[in-house]
Amino acid sequence: MFIAIDMEDRRPIYRQIADGIKGLIAKGELRQGIALPPVRQLAADLGVNLNTIATAYRELQEEGLLAVKHGSGAVVASRTVSEPANKDELRRPLRTALTQLILAGLPRTEIVSIVNDELRGLMKGAK
């Protein structure tokens, strides 16, 4: 399982880890029933505090993406969140990302190309 932590990213490390796991689930690289590394192992692999990993796992469990059993570890529970947000909530982070691309001065065609590339990468493992 490959998750990158970017120290320049303004998101907290636990959020980066949770988002990384979400990305792997969305791509189909982590399928339902697959066990995730134990908290201690992933913390050691990434060089972070084990509470950071535990927080990421707990958040993903609350979203319905992981099933966490004390002593047994975490497994992918689903490929979709248990309570889908309304469309406005789903669009908010997309709007933020698009705004950043526009403010960076990218032309519309390049933005559309970037969005299509990312979507293609995420949907490659989708059923």
N, C-alpha and C positions, 0 to 999 in steps of 0.2 A: 504494500500500500504506500503510495507516494503522496505526501502532503508537504508543500513548501511553506515555510514561514518567512514573511518579509518584514524585517525590522523597520522598514520605512513606511509600511502600511499603518494607517491610523486606527484600523480596527484592532481590538484586543486580540491577543494570541488565541484565546479559546474560541473566539468567533472565526478567526482564520482557519483553525482546525475543523470546527463544525462545518464551515462553508466548503472546505476541502473534501470532507467526507460526503457532504451533500452532492458535490460535483461528481465524485466517484460513483455514487448511487445513481445519479441522473444519467451518467454515461453507460451504466450497466456493468461497470468494473467491479462493483460491490452489489451482489444480488441478494435477494431475500434468503435468509437462513445462513448467510456467510458470517462467520465469527470475526469480530474485529480484534486487533491485538489487545492484550490486557493493558490496563491503564499504566502500570509501571513500565512495561516494555515500550509502549509508544512514547511515554514521557522520556525514557532514556534515549530512544532512537532520535527524538526531535530535540533533546537537550532542554526540556522545559520541566516545570514543576508538575508532579502527578496530579495536583489539584486542578491544574489548567486542563488536563485531559479529562478528568472526572467532570468538570463543568461542561465541557463540550459534549461529552457523552450524555450527560443529564439533560442538556438542552435538546439534543436530538431525540432523546427518549420522550420528552414532553411534546415534541412535534409529531411523535408517532413513527419516526423513521428507524429507531433502534429499540430493541428490547434489552434491558439491562437487569441482570439478576446478580445480586451480591454473591460473590464467590464463584459464579459461573461465567462472568464476563458479559460482553455485549455482542448481540447479533443483529444483522439488518432485519428489521421487522417488515418493512414495506418500501415500495419505491415512490410512494406518494405520502404527503403529510396527512395526518388524520382529519384535520379540520381545514379544508381549503379556504384561503382568504378570499375576500371579494376581489373583483378585477382591479379596482382602484388600488388596493393594497399590493397586489401583484405587480402593477405597473410602476409603482413608486420607485423601486430601485432601478428599473429599466430607464425610467425618465431621468433619474440622477446620472446614470452612466452615459446616456445619450447627450445630456447637457454638458458633461465633461468633455466628450468628444467634439461637440460643437465649439465649446470655448477653447479647445486646443487648436481650432482653426481647420479641422479636417473637412474636406468637401463631402457633400451628401453621398456621392457614389462610394467614397471610401468608407464612410460610416456604415452604409448598407452592406458593403462587402465584409466589413469586420463582424457585423451582427450575423450575417449569413454563415461566415466561417465558424463562429462560436456556436451557433445553433446546430450546424452540421456536425461539429465535434461532439456536442452533447447528445444529439439524436442518434449518433452512430450505433451506440449500444442499446438504444431504446427498442422496445418491441412494437 
